[in-house]
Amino acid sequence: MKKRLIVNAVNLSSRGGRQILIDCLQALDRDMGGEWHIKAYVHSRDGLPKLNHVETEIIRFRYSNWLGRLWFELFELKSRERGQKIDMLLSLQGSSARLRADQKIIYCHQNLPLAPMPWRTARKQPKIALQRMIYDLVYRFFIGKNNWIIIQQQWSRLCFSRKYGIHKSIVSKPISENQPNSRFRGLAFQEKCLRLLYPCGPYANKNIITLCEAVKLLVQMGVDLQATITISPGENAYSRNLAASVADYPQIFFAGLLDRPALNAAYKSHHLLVFPSLVESWGLPLSEGKAHGIGIVAADLPYAHETIGDYDGVSFFPPEDSAALATLLHDIWTRTRSLGKSTASPTPQPYARNWSELTSILAKIDEIAPPPC
């Protein structure tokens, strides 16, 4: 008789969270579908690949997102799975449902509570500060009731251990096993216009303002440039206020959310990926930028160093220092400074380098020893 695996992903509807759902379901379908009966509760089937061994069920919230999710996790999921023996409950959205299972595992891809939030960030978008507080409470009081957590980086593992006393953790990179070897393609200095790219969402913790302020300084220095940022001015109050504050600078272009072909083309046509985000669980554009060989200028924070790993075309800057960022970009473009090199550090087990290695760990989770404290 097949073991039963339930995937709770009812809140993953866009951007990075949606990509985690897609990649995870593909890996489960390919690697565990033969021996497990897998059912995933999802927000929608939009963008999901063809799955041969994963049953998906769409959940429409009767209340707002937070209330609907809470109702589903506390009451509705248990009702839908009544009478079923659950061998594994895998929650992909940082909180666990009230459902009896032999193994309860949470994929934590929300690192907001793990890093300080500057007052400027909280003031620009209070909703982000509230979300940080809610996740901190969830992690502090509820996450320890589960058997394992999955996080994306070693620095996150250390933070969960020190801050919340959670030691049974698996570090798993959110990348595919066929990730190409990354080689810096160099900079096209013969061009006159410096083209910068920042793929991100319209959230204050993405620290878009630092890039915008650096662009203003570069304009004053006489640099011909264009900064492409993948948000739309009308997405939310934060993006509207941000767009209004830079309305006099046509060098800042808000491109909106790009589909995969358009984003791949953007990586190829821009000179530098600038990534000033204050906190990330992984920072997927950093991995994508590496895969395309683009030069990277990233916030000098633990997540960025760990995600970038081994790479020959990267420099780091203090994440809230727009003047330092402007000077760095100016010096790189005028060839008075070169991009540097970063190196990866080893990660203790249990550790998965890609989704396939993670499914191998999940399939034998009863045998896995926790990492050293």
Secondary structure, DSSP 8 states (H G I E B T S, - for coil): --EEEEEEETT--SHHHHHHHHHHHHHHHHHTTTTEEEEEEES--TT----SSEEEEE---SS-HHHHHHHIIIIIHHHHTTT---SEEEESSSS--S---SEEEEE----GGGS---HHHHHH-HHHHHHHHHHHHHHHHTGGGSSEEEES-HHHHHHHHHHH----EEEE-SS-TT----------TT-SSEEEEE---S-GGG-HHHHHHHHHHHHHTT--EEEEE---TTSSHHHHHHHHHTTT-TTEEE-----HHHHHHHHHH-SEEEE--S--SS-HHHHHHHHHT-EEEEESSHHHHHHH-SEEEEEEE-TT-HHHHHHHHHHHHTTSS--EEE------SSEESSHHHHHHHHHTGGG------
